[in-house]
Amino acid sequence: VPKAPILDGNMAQGEWPGEFHTLNREPSRLAASGAPILVKFSYDNKFIYIGANITMFDPSNISKGSVWEKNDGLEVAIAGKTSKGKPANFVIRIYPDGTLQSLTVAGAPVESANRLEKELRFFAMINQRQRGGRGWSCEIAIPAEILGIKPGPGVKVAFNMCGYVNEYGKW
């Protein structure tokens, strides 16, 4: 992007070019029930950006907290490298209450996961009304350098993204 999006939880039209993608499959690869999670991806020379709208029937069903598969949240698993150039898989979890976790469950060393957690930027917001319904939204800026990634046209990065929606009891 020519200009970084403002991380305020509002995926404004001019900040996020391109089409929305959907997270609409269960781990079994079958279609998930409930509304899909809409996401957009972008980058500049410093960050990989992810924006997401999590639509729900009733935002009062949002479970605030930081326990995966209990509280609402999003997870991004992304392949990168440690500061020493060794391959590492980073896992980031964010929650609508503003909690951020950078985990070592996929093999990232503690030092690298802690550094990512310290440098990662994000904003989550519970919405009574948003495009397509109600729920919560978030915008994330992942520092590419910490992941050992040099963003640019045509660069491919292996990643997976999922969300846990307490209202449906699904991820």
Secondary structure, DSSP 4 states (H G I P E B T S, - for coil): --SPPP-SS---GGGS-S--EEE-B-TTSSBPSSPPEEEEEEE-SSEEEEEEEEEES-GGG---SS-TTTS-EEEEEEEEE-TTS-EEEEEEEE-TTS-EEEE-TTS--HHHHHHHHHH-EEEEEEEEEETTEEEEEEEEEEEHHHHT----TT----EEEEEEBTTTTB-
